[in-house]
């Protein structure tokens, strides 16, 4: 069992080394915090969302052009989660690292890590859908297959 678990850890590490990662800095402002001066948790989800958009921009896929070129209505989140490991406080300069963990046919998972002075403070993920307007009901969205060239942009 030990050999198998070590082999799995090595494979995961090698995979992560090959994954394209987007990093950006965020200054924690007074308005981002609660009365204890630690980041109010919904702000992490806002920063995750911003990071995903900026990640797409960084590989030449700005969200406005995605709608025009591929006819999508957006990349709505259907699941999001975070684990809070250490506090981030007013005046901290944090780094958010984002990468695509998994591509499925119609969805993808973006993993996020928040680093505060090099220490992992928060980790989380979003699952997003490649969404078009539903052909039978324009008030609804419908998940459609993600084009191969979109996935390739992140390799």
FENKAGI-V860804 format. One line per field, one symbol per residue. phi: phi as a letter, one per 30 degrees, with the letter a starting at -180 (. if undefined). A space follows every 10 residues. Layout:
BEGIN
phi: ???
END
This chain:
BEGIN
phi: .ddddddddd dddddddcdd bcbbcbddce ddccediced eddddddddd dddddeedci bddddddddc idclbddcab bbcccadcbe idcccccbad daccdbbbcc cbbccbhicd cbbaabcccd ccdddcbddc cbdbdddedd dddcd
END
